[in-house]
Amino acid sequence: MGTVTLGVSIAVPEPYGSRLQELRAGFGDSAAHGIPTHVTLVPPTEVEADRLPAIRAHLAEVAAGFRAFAMRLEGTGTFRPLSPVVFVKVVEGGSGCTRLQGRLRDPEGPLDRELAFPYHPHVTVAHGISEEAMDVAFATLADYSAEWLCGGFALYEQGSDGVWRKLREYPFGPGPAGFPAQGSPANEAAETVIRRS
């Protein structure tokens, strides 16, 4: 059946997502229009196509064990000089993203994989462009902010044209925001919401 390249991420909702995508393209990042604005949970991963049913079942199970949590973006950061990336920082919801990606990459699950770098939730706004253009991206979005309630994640597939397309959304389980699913480990972002209320 061959292989497919998959990724799992939290989409940055509208109107924020399209605006950041437009800005990324404006900075000169040619990949911008093929990559929906997102926070990565599982980076691009090549798998055998016949593993898709097991992967979908795993994603549904993980999603059912989570509840909605607050996400907030604010300001910019960079991975330079280690990696040519400028990003918008995740200043709230990062612990929820970290817990979620850990469960998605469970060593006993179908998406077990090592990461090239330690997990750091972020929203890329420039990648692999000139240093000058990355400086512009860093400065332009220094005062940027956005917030929303994260209610799930999605599975994406990268086409032969390099464009990432959504295969399916996986909403979190029902229940009040900030509360873990009954019988599942509490996520830290939920605990943050509880403490703030």
ROTI-280328 format. One record per residue: x, y, z of N, C-alpha, C in turn; residue number from 1. Coordinates in steps of 0.02 Angstrom, whole numbers, plus 32768, in hexadecimal, padded with zeros to 4 digits. Each point is the difference from the previous one (the first is absolute). Example, Ala and Ser with C-alpha at 12.3 -4.5 7.8 and 13.67 -1.06 7.14 Angstrom:
LUMKOL  n.px  n.py  n.pz  ca.px  ca.py  ca.pz  c.px  c.py  c.pz  seq
LUMKOL  8294  7EE4  8186   7FD3   803B   8000  802D  803C  8000    1
LUMKOL  7FEE  8035  7FDC   802A   803B   8003  7FD9  8037  8025    2
This chain:
LUMKOL  n.px  n.py  n.pz  ca.px  ca.py  ca.pz  c.px  c.py  c.pz  seq
LUMKOL  8029  7FC3  8000   7FD7   803D   8000  802A  803F  8000    1
LUMKOL  8040  7FFB  8010   802B   803A   8002  7FFD  8025  8042    2
LUMKOL  801E  803B  8001   8002   8028   803D  7FDE  8043  7FF6    3
LUMKOL  7FEE  801E  8039   7FE4   8043   8001  8025  8029  8034    4
LUMKOL  8001  8041  7FF8   8020   802C   8031  7FC9  8024  8026    5
LUMKOL  7FFD  7FF4  8041   7FCC   801B   802B  801C  8032  8032    6
LUMKOL  7FD4  802A  8019   8010   802D   8037  7FC2  800A  802A    7
LUMKOL  8008  800F  8040   7FC8   800D   802C  800C  8044  8020    8
LUMKOL  7FCD  802B  7FFE   800A   8043   801B  7FBF  801F  8018    9
LUMKOL  8008  8036  8026   7FC8   802A   8015  7FFD  803B  7FD0   10
LUMKOL  7FC8  8007  7FDD   7FF9   8037   7FD1  7FF7  8042  8026   11
LUMKOL  8021  8033  7FE8   7FF3   8044   801B  7FC0  8018  7FDD   12
LUMKOL  7FCB  800F  8026   7FBF   800F   7FE2  7FFE  8044  7FDD   13
LUMKOL  7FCA  8009  7FDB   7FF5   8041   7FDF  7FE8  8033  8033   14
LUMKOL  8010  803F  7FF6   8023   801C   7FC5  804C  7FFC  8006   15
LUMKOL  8019  7FE6  8037   8048   8001   800C  8027  7FD6  7FCD   16
LUMKOL  7FE6  7FC4  7FF1   8026   7FD2   7FD5  8010  801D  7FBC   17
LUMKOL  7FCE  801A  7FDD   800A   801B   7FBD  802E  803D  8001   18
LUMKOL  7FF8  802A  8033   8029   803C   8005  804A  7FEE  8009   19
LUMKOL  800E  7FD0  802C   8045   7FED   800B  801C  7FDD  7FC1   20
LUMKOL  7FD7  7FDB  7FDD   8016   7FE0   7FC2  8012  8034  7FCB   21
LUMKOL  7FD7  8034  7FFB   800D   8036   7FD1  8041  8025  8011   22
LUMKOL  8009  800C  8041   803D   8022   8015  803E  7FD4  7FF1   23
LUMKOL  7FFA  7FBF  800E   8038   7FD2   7FF2  8013  8003  7FB6   24
LUMKOL  7FCD  7FFF  7FD4   800E   8005   7FB9  8021  8043  7FEF   25
LUMKOL  7FE8  8035  8021   801C   8043   7FF4  8048  8007  8015   26
LUMKOL  8015  7FD7  8030   8046   8002   8016  802E  7FDC  7FCD   27
LUMKOL  7FE1  7FDF  7FCF   8027   7FDE   7FCD  8006  7FB5  8009   28
LUMKOL  7FD8  7FE3  802D   8001   7FB8   800C  7FD4  7FDF  7FCC   29
LUMKOL  801E  7FE0  7FCE   7FDB   7FE4   7FC7  7FD4  7FC5  8014   30
LUMKOL  800D  7FE2  803A   7FD8   7FC6   8016  7FBF  8016  8023   31
LUMKOL  7FF8  8041  800D   7FC9   8018   802B  7FBC  7FE8  7FE9   32
LUMKOL  7FF0  8004  7FC0   7FBD   7FF1   7FE9  7FF1  7FB5  8000   33
LUMKOL  8033  7FD8  8009   7FF5   7FB8   8003  7FFD  7FE5  8047   34
LUMKOL  8007  802D  8031   8002   7FEA   8046  7FCD  8028  8028   35
LUMKOL  7FC7  7FE4  8012   7FD0   8024   802B  8022  8014  8042   36
LUMKOL  7FEF  803A  8019   801E   8018   803E  7FED  7FD2  803A   37
LUMKOL  8033  7FEB  8026   7FF3   7FCB   8031  8034  7FFF  8038   38
LUMKOL  7FEF  7FD9  8034   8030   7FEB   8033  800B  7FB6  7FF6   39
LUMKOL  803D  7FEC  7FF1   800E   7FB9   7FF2  7FFA  7FD6  803F   40
LUMKOL  7FE1  7FC6  7FF9   7FFF   7FCD   8034  802C  7FC4  7FEC   41
LUMKOL  7FF7  7FE9  7FC3   802B   7FCB   7FE4  801C  801B  7FBE   42
LUMKOL  8042  8008  7FFB   801D   801C   7FC3  7FFA  7FD0  7FC5   43
LUMKOL  8010  8018  7FC3   7FF9   7FD4   7FC5  801E  7FBB  800B   44
LUMKOL  7FD7  7FCD  7FF5   8013   7FBC   800F  7FEA  7FD3  7FC7   45
LUMKOL  802F  7FDC  7FE2   7FF0   7FD2   7FC9  7FEC  7FBD  801D   46
LUMKOL  7FC6  7FE8  7FED   7FE7   7FC0   8019  7FE5  7FD7  7FC6   47
LUMKOL  7FFA  7FBE  800A   7FE0   7FD5   7FCF  7FB6  8011  7FFE   48
LUMKOL  7FE4  8006  7FC3   7FBA   8014   7FF8  7FD0  7FD1  8023   49
LUMKOL  8012  7FC0  8005   7FD2   7FD1   8020  7FFD  8008  804C   50
LUMKOL  8029  802E  801C   7FFD   800E   8048  7FCD  8036  8011   51
LUMKOL  7FE4  8020  7FCC   7FD1   8037   800B  7FC6  7FEF  802E   52
LUMKOL  7FDE  7FC6  7FF7   7FC8   7FF1   802D  8015  7FFE  804A   53
LUMKOL  803A  7FE3  800E   8018   7FFD   8046  8012  8045  8019   54
LUMKOL  801C  8029  7FD5   8012   8044   8014  7FC2  8029  800F   55
LUMKOL  7FCD  7FFA  7FD5   7FC1   8024   800C  7FDF  7FEB  8041   56
LUMKOL  8001  7FBF  800D   7FE2   7FE8   803F  8027  801B  803C   57
LUMKOL  8042  8002  7FFB   802A   801A   8036  7FF1  804A  800C   58
LUMKOL  7FFA  8027  7FCA   7FF3   8048   8007  7FBC  800B  8021   59
LUMKOL  7FCE  7FDA  7FED   7FBE   8007   801D  8001  7FF0  804A   60
LUMKOL  8026  7FCD  8013   8004   7FED   8047  8023  8036  8029   61
LUMKOL  8036  801B  7FE5   8024   8035   8024  7FD3  803E  8007   62
LUMKOL  7FDF  8013  7FCA   7FD5   803C   8002  7FC8  7FF8  8033   63
LUMKOL  7FE4  7FC5  8006   7FC9   7FF4   802E  8016  8009  8049   64
LUMKOL  8041  7FFA  800D   8019   8007   8044  8013  8046  8014   65
LUMKOL  7FF3  8030  7FD5   8010   8046   800E  7FC2  802B  8001   66
LUMKOL  8006  8039  8020   7FCC   8033   8001  801D  8041  7FE3   67
LUMKOL  7FD5  802C  7FEA   8016   803F   7FE4  802D  8027  8031   68
LUMKOL  8032  8021  7FE5   802C   8029   802B  8011  8042  7FDC   69
LUMKOL  800F  8032  8028   800E   8043   7FE5  8043  8001  7FDD   70
LUMKOL  8002  8022  7FC6   803E   800B   7FDB  800A  804C  7FF7   71
LUMKOL  803C  8017  800A   800F   8046   7FF4  8045  8007  7FE0   72
LUMKOL  8002  8027  7FCA   803F   800F   7FDE  8013  8048  8010   73
LUMKOL  8041  800B  8007   8016   8045   800F  804A  8007  7FF0   74
LUMKOL  8010  8032  7FD7   8046   8010   7FF2  8023  7FCD  7FD4   75
LUMKOL  803F  800C  7FF3   8027   7FD5   7FD4  803D  7FE2  8023   76
LUMKOL  8017  7FCA  7FE2   803D   7FDE   8016  8023  7FE4  7FC3   77
LUMKOL  803A  7FE3  800A   8025   7FE3   7FC8  8029  7FC4  8018   78
LUMKOL  800C  7FD1  7FD2   802B   7FC8   800E  8046  800B  7FE3   79
LUMKOL  800B  803B  7FE2   8042   800F   7FE5  8033  8004  8039   80
LUMKOL  803E  7FEC  7FF5   801E   7FE7   7FC2  7FF8  7FB4  7FF6   81
LUMKOL  7FE1  7FDE  8030   7FF9   7FB7   7FFA  7FD5  7FEC  7FC5   82
LUMKOL  7FCA  8026  7FF4   7FD3   7FF2   7FC9  7FE4  8042  7FE6   83
LUMKOL  7FFB  8008  7FBD   7FEB   8040   7FE3  7FB5  800C  8004   84
LUMKOL  7FE7  800C  803C   7FB8   8006   800D  7FF3  803C  802C   85
LUMKOL  7FCC  8027  7FEE   7FE3   8033   802C  7FB9  7FEA  800D   86
LUMKOL  7FEA  8008  803F   7FBE   7FE7   8012  7FDC  8031  802F   87
LUMKOL  7FBE  7FF7  8003   7FD8   8022   8033  7FFD  7FD1  803C   88
LUMKOL  800A  801C  803B   8005   7FD8   803D  7FBB  7FEA  8019   89
LUMKOL  7FFD  7FC2  8019   7FC5   7FE8   8024  800D  800F  804A   90
LUMKOL  7FDB  8031  801C   800C   8015   8044  7FCC  7FE3  8031   91
LUMKOL  7FCA  7FE3  7FE5   7FD0   7FDC   8029  7FE8  7FC4  7FD8   92
LUMKOL  7FFB  7FC7  8020   7FEB   7FC3   7FDE  803B  7FD3  7FED   93
LUMKOL  803D  8018  800C   803A   7FD9   7FEE  8004  7FBE  8025   94
LUMKOL  7FED  8000  8040   8004   7FC1   8026  7FCC  7FCE  7FE6   95
LUMKOL  7FC6  8019  7FEA   7FCF   7FD4   7FE2  8019  7FE2  7FBF   96
LUMKOL  8020  8029  7FD6   801D   7FE8   7FC1  8036  7FCB  800E   97
LUMKOL  8029  800C  8032   8036   7FD2   8011  7FE5  7FBD  8017   98
LUMKOL  7FCE  8002  802C   7FE2   7FC2   8017  7FDE  7FDB  7FC6   99
LUMKOL  7FDF  8025  7FD5   7FDC   7FE2   7FC8  8030  7FDF  7FCF  100
LUMKOL  8036  8023  7FED   802E   7FE2   7FD0  8023  7FC3  801D  101
LUMKOL  800A  7FFF  8041   801E   7FC6   8020  7FD4  7FC2  7FFA  102
LUMKOL  7FBF  800A  8008   7FD2   7FC9   7FFB  7FF7  7FEA  7FB7  103
LUMKOL  8003  802F  7FD2   7FFB   7FEE   7FB9  803C  7FD6  7FEA  104
LUMKOL  803B  8011  801B   803D   7FDB   7FEE  800F  7FC8  8032  105
LUMKOL  7FCF  7FE7  8021   8008   7FCA   8031  802B  7FC8  7FE2  106
LUMKOL  8035  7FEB  8023   802C   7FCB   7FE6  7FDB  7FC0  7FED  107
LUMKOL  7FC6  7FF5  801E   7FDA   7FC3   7FF1  7FCB  800C  7FCA  108
LUMKOL  7FFD  803D  7FE6   7FCD   8011   7FCE  801C  8001  7FB9  109
LUMKOL  7FD5  800C  7FCF   8015   7FFD   7FB9  8026  803D  7FE8  110
LUMKOL  8006  8034  8029   8024   803D   7FEC  803F  800B  802A  111
LUMKOL  801B  7FC9  801C   803D   8006   8026  8039  8017  7FD3  112
LUMKOL  8022  8035  8015   8039   8018   7FDA  802A  802E  802B  113
LUMKOL  8040  8004  7FF0   802E   802D   8023  7FFB  8045  7FDF  114
LUMKOL  800E  8034  8027   8001   8044   7FE6  8048  8017  7FF6  115
LUMKOL  800A  8029  7FCC   8043   801B   7FF3  8015  8031  8036  116
LUMKOL  7FCE  8024  801D   800D   8031   8034  7FCC  7FF5  8038  117
LUMKOL  800E  8016  803D   7FCE   7FFB   8035  7FC0  8025  7FEC  118
LUMKOL  7FC6  7FE5  8013   7FC1   801E   7FEC  7FF9  8046  801D  119
LUMKOL  7FEB  802F  7FD6   7FF7   8046   8014  7FC5  801C  7FD8  120
LUMKOL  7FC4  8004  801E   7FC6   8018   7FD9  800A  8047  7FE9  121
LUMKOL  7FEF  800D  7FC0   8009   8041   7FE1  7FD9  8003  7FBF  122
LUMKOL  7FFB  803C  7FE3   7FE1   8009   7FBF  8034  801F  7FD1  123
LUMKOL  8019  7FD9  7FD1   8032   8018   7FD1  7FE4  8037  7FD3  124
LUMKOL  8025  8037  7FF9   7FEC   8036   7FD3  8036  800F  7FCC  125
LUMKOL  803A  7FE0  8005   8035   8007   7FCE  802F  7FC5  8008  126
LUMKOL  8012  7FE1  7FC7   802C   7FC6   8002  802B  7FFE  7FC2  127
LUMKOL  8042  7FFF  800A   802E   7FF7   7FC9  8005  803A  7FD0  128
LUMKOL  7FEF  803B  8016   8007   803B   7FD5  803E  8027  8015  129
LUMKOL  800E  8037  7FDF   803D   8026   8010  7FFF  801A  8048  130
LUMKOL  803B  800B  801B   8006   801A   8044  7FDC  8043  8006  131
LUMKOL  8007  8029  7FCC   7FDF   8042   8002  7FB4  7FF9  8002  132
LUMKOL  7FE5  7FD2  7FD9   7FB8   7FF5   7FFF  7FE8  7FE3  8042  133
LUMKOL  8028  7FD5  801E   7FED   7FE5   8041  8001  8036  8036  134
LUMKOL  802F  802E  7FFA   8001   8039   802E  7FC0  802A  7FFA  135
LUMKOL  7FE9  8009  7FC1   7FC2   8025   7FF4  7FC5  7FDB  8020  136
LUMKOL  7FFC  7FBF  7FF6   7FCA   7FD9   801D  8001  8005  804D  137
LUMKOL  803B  7FFB  801C   8007   8004   8049  7FE7  8043  801B  138
LUMKOL  8012  8036  7FDE   7FEC   8043   8016  7FB6  800E  7FF2  139
LUMKOL  7FE8  7FEB  7FC6   7FBB   800F   7FEC  7FCD  7FE3  8031  140
LUMKOL  800E  7FC4  8019   7FD0   7FDD   802B  8012  8003  804A  141
LUMKOL  802E  802C  8011   8017   8004   8046  7FC7  8011  8030  142
LUMKOL  7FCE  8025  7FE8   7FC8   8013   802B  7FC1  7FD8  7FF1  143
LUMKOL  8007  7FCA  7FDB   7FC6   7FD8   7FEB  7FE2  7FDB  803C  144
LUMKOL  7FBE  7FF9  8000   7FDF   7FD7   8033  7FBF  7FE3  7FE4  145
LUMKOL  7FEE  7FC6  8017   7FC1   7FDF   7FED  7FF0  7FCD  8036  146
LUMKOL  7FBF  7FF4  800A   7FED   7FCD   8031  7FBF  7FDE  7FEA  147
LUMKOL  7FF9  7FC1  8013   7FC5   7FD9   7FF0  7FFD  7FC4  802E  148
LUMKOL  7FC8  7FDC  7FFD   7FF8   7FC3   8026  800D  7FC6  7FD1  149
LUMKOL  8034  7FDA  800E   8012   7FC7   7FD6  7FD2  7FC6  800F  150
LUMKOL  7FDB  7FE9  7FCD   7FD0   7FCA   800A  8011  7FC0  7FDD  151
LUMKOL  803E  7FFA  7FE6   8013   7FC3   7FDE  803C  800B  7FD4  152
LUMKOL  800F  7FCE  7FD7   8039   8003   7FD2  7FEC  7FDE  7FBF  153
LUMKOL  802D  7FFE  7FCF   7FF0   7FE3   7FBF  803B  7FD9  7FE5  154
LUMKOL  7FEF  7FD0  7FD4   8030   7FD8   7FDC  8007  801C  7FBA  155
LUMKOL  803E  800B  7FE9   800D   801B   7FBE  802D  7FD0  7FD8  156
LUMKOL  7FF9  8003  7FBE   802B   7FDA   7FD3  8021  8031  7FCF  157
LUMKOL  8040  7FF6  7FF5   8025   8029   7FD0  7FFB  7FE0  7FBB  158
LUMKOL  7FE7  8026  7FCF   7FFA   7FE6   7FBC  8043  8003  7FDB  159
LUMKOL  8001  7FE2  7FC5   803D   8000   7FD7  8013  8047  7FEB  160
LUMKOL  7FD0  802E  8004   800D   8046   7FEF  801B  8028  803C  161
LUMKOL  8009  7FDE  8038   801B   8021   803B  7FCC  8021  802B  162
LUMKOL  7FC1  8000  7FEB   7FC9   8021   8025  7FE4  7FD0  8035  163
LUMKOL  7FF5  801C  803C   7FE3   7FD9   8036  7FB4  8007  7FFF  164
LUMKOL  7FDD  7FC7  8000   7FB6   8000   7FFC  7FE4  7FDA  803C  165
LUMKOL  7FCB  801D  801D   7FE0   7FE1   803A  7FDB  7FC1  7FEC  166
LUMKOL  800E  7FC9  8024   7FDC   7FC2   7FF5  7FC4  7FF9  802E  167
LUMKOL  8009  8016  803F   7FCA   7FF8   8030  800F  8028  803F  168
LUMKOL  7FCB  801B  801E   8006   8022   8040  7FEF  7FD0  8039  169
LUMKOL  801F  800B  8038   7FF5   7FD5   803C  7FEE  802E  803B  170
LUMKOL  7FC0  800B  800C   7FEB   802A   8038  800E  7FDE  8042  171
LUMKOL  800E  8028  8033   8008   7FE6   8043  7FBE  7FE6  801A  172
LUMKOL  8004  7FD9  8036   7FC3   7FE3   801D  7FD2  8035  801D  173
LUMKOL  7FC1  7FEE  800B   7FCF   8030   801B  800E  800F  8049  174
LUMKOL  7FE8  8038  8017   8008   8013   8045  8018  8047  8006  175
LUMKOL  7FFF  801C  803C   8015   8045   800A  8049  800A  7FEF  176
LUMKOL  8010  803A  7FE5   8046   8011   7FF2  8028  7FFC  8040  177
LUMKOL  803C  7FE4  7FFA   802D   7FFF   8039  7FF9  7FC2  802B  178
LUMKOL  7FD5  7FD1  7FEE   7FF9   7FC3   8027  8014  7FC3  7FD7  179
LUMKOL  8028  7FD3  801D   8016   7FC5   7FDB  7FC7  7FCF  7FF7  180
LUMKOL  8008  7FD4  7FCF   7FCF   7FCB   7FF6  8002  7FD2  803D  181
LUMKOL  7FC6  7FE6  8012   7FFC   7FD2   8039  802B  7FC3  7FF2  182
LUMKOL  802B  7FF0  802E   802A   7FC5   7FF9  803F  800B  7FD6  183
LUMKOL  800C  803D  7FEA   803D   800E   7FD9  802B  8031  8026  184
LUMKOL  8042  8001  7FF1   802D   802E   8023  7FEB  8049  7FF4  185
LUMKOL  8000  8027  8034   7FF0   8048   7FF9  8036  8022  7FD8  186
LUMKOL  7FED  802E  7FD4   8034   8025   7FDB  800F  8041  8024  187
LUMKOL  803F  8015  7FFC   8017   8039   8027  7FDD  8040  7FEC  188
LUMKOL  7FEF  8007  7FBF   7FDE   803D   7FEA  7FBD  8005  8022  189
LUMKOL  7FDD  7FC8  8008   7FC0   8000   8022  8009  8018  8048  190
LUMKOL  8036  7FE9  8020   800B   8014   8045  800D  804C  8003  191
LUMKOL  8021  801C  7FCD   800C   8048   7FFE  7FBE  8025  7FFD  192
LUMKOL  7FD2  7FE9  7FD5   7FBF   801F   7FFB  7FDC  7FFF  8043  193
LUMKOL  8003  7FC7  8021   7FDE   7FF9   8040  801D  8031  8034  194
LUMKOL  8042  8005  8002   8020   802C   8031  7FED  8049  7FF3  195
LUMKOL  7FF6  8012  7FC0   7FF3   8046   7FEF  7FB6  8012  800B  196
LUMKOL  7FD5  7FCF  8005   7FB9   800F   8005  7FEB  800E  8048  197
